[in-house]
Amino acid sequence: MQKFKDRWEISANWQLIFPVLGLTGLLFSSFLLSKKLTSGIFKLAESDNSYVISTSLITLFLFIILLVLTLKIFGALEKKWDVTYRWELIAIFIAFAITGSTAARISDPIISLLGFDRESTNGLIYWTLRIFLIFPVYQVLLLIVGWVFGQFKFFWSFEKKMLRRMGFARFIKD
């Protein structure tokens, strides 16, 4: 355990929550993907005995692949992003994941509340509106979730840099 803590620069036990949450989220994502693959590609019903075995094996396979990819991405981003400890990378990734999922979930009811729905609105109009709605929701949520995970400084800097690149520099004060 000490080797793991040293690798991720964990100095206090409470910081272990981030690797645990990260691995749990990765496993859950792998499971959801494997359920889609098992029922979609292999056409197995959930009542089949082979469904459980197939889903378990695909989950394990996807988990290993996603873990290796994530660790490679961590290696590249550790050099690019200015973080003090390696465990902060996990907190940042979790914040990005939660924010993206939440913004996508929130945008559908909001756009429906505005009177647009998939069935009655032209697809191009619907998706354009939804993307334009997701953008500001995502920006605000990113700061809130970043703050909850103790990474507000990182995300505030990230937001300012992104908005400058998009041409909104005159609205940003340092």
N, C-alpha and C positions, 0 to 999 in steps of 0.2 A: 504494500500500500504506500509506503514511503517513497518508493521509486516512482509510482504514479503521481504522487503529490509533487515530487521534485520536477518531474517532466512538465507538468502543467503549472509550475510555480505557485502551488497552493500552500499558503502559510497558515490558514485558519480552517478549521473543519467546516464552517458554514459555506466556504467557497466550493466544497464538494457538490453542492446542489447543482451547479452549472454542468459539470460532466454527467451527473445522473440525469438531469433533465434533457440534456443533449442526446445521450444514448437512448433514453426512453422515447423521445420524439422520433429519433431515427428508426428505432424498432417499430414504433407505431406506424410510421409512414411506410415502412417496408411491408408491414402486415396489410395495410389498406391497399397498396399496389398489388400485392400477391393475391388478395381476394378478387380484385378486378381481373387479374390475369387468369386465375383459376376458373372463375365463372364465365369470363368472356371468351378467352382463347380455347381453353380446354373443355368448356361447356359442361362442367361438373356441377351438380346440385349440392347444396350445403348438407343435404342428408346423406350423400355418398360417403363411405368410409375413406375412399381415395381423396376426397376433397380436403379432409383434415391433413392427411399426409402431404399432399401436393402443396397446400397452402403453407404448411410449416416449412417444407424444404425451400420453396420459392422465397418465403420471408427471410430465412437464414441467408440464402444466396444474395438477395437484394440488400440485406443489412450489411453484409461484408463488403459488397461493391460500393454502396453508399458511404460506408465508414472510410474505406480507402480513399475514395474521391474527396471526401470532406477533409481528411487529414492532409491530403496534397494541397487542397485549397488553403487550409490553415497555414501551411508552410509558405505559400506565396504571399498571402495577405499579411502574415506576421511582419514581413519586411516592409510592406507598403503602408500599413496602418500604424499609427503611433499609439500603441497600447503599452501599458506598464507591465502587465502580467499576461502569460499565455492563456490563462483561464478566462480572461476577459474576451478573447476571441469567441469562445463558446457562448458567453452571455450576449455578445453582439449578434451572432448567428441566430440565436433563439429569438432575440428581439426582432430581427428582420423577418423571421418565419412567422411569428405571431402577428406582426403588423401587416404583412402581406395577406395572410389568410383572413384577418379581421376586416381589413379594408375591402377585400373582395366580397365577404359576407354582408357587410354593412351596405355596400353600394346597391345591391339588388332591391332591398326593401325601400331604400331612399328613392331610387329611380321609379319604383312602382308608386310610391307616395306622390311623386310629381306627375303621375298619370301616364307613364310609359311602361309597357310590358312587352315581353318577347313576342307574344302572339299577335298583337295589334300594331306594333311599330316595325317599320322597315328595319331589317337587320343592321344595315350600315349606320342608320341614325341611332338605333338602340345602343350598339356597341361603342360608337363614338361618344355619345352622352355618358355612357357608363365609365369609359376610360377617363374622360374629363372629370367625372365625379370622383372616381377613385383617387386621382392624383392629389387633390388637396386633403382628402380624408387620410390618405396614406401619410402625407407629410406631418399632419398633426399627431396622428397615432404613433408615428415613429419616435417623435419626441417624448410622448407620454410613456410608451412602453420602454424606451431607452432609459428614461428616468427611473421607472420601476425596477429595472435591472441594474441600476447604478452606473449607467453609461451615458448620462445626459450630455456631458462634455463632448464625448466622441460624436454623438448623433447631432448635436447642435453644429459642430464643425462640419460634419458630413452634409447637413442640410444647406449651410451657407455656401459651401463649395459647389454643390449641385445647382443651387439657384443662381449662382454667379455664372455658371456655364450655360445656363438656359437663358441668360440675358436679363435677369432680375437683380443685377448688382446694385442698382440705384435704390432698391428697397431694403437693402441689408446694411445694417450698421454694426461695426465691430466693437 
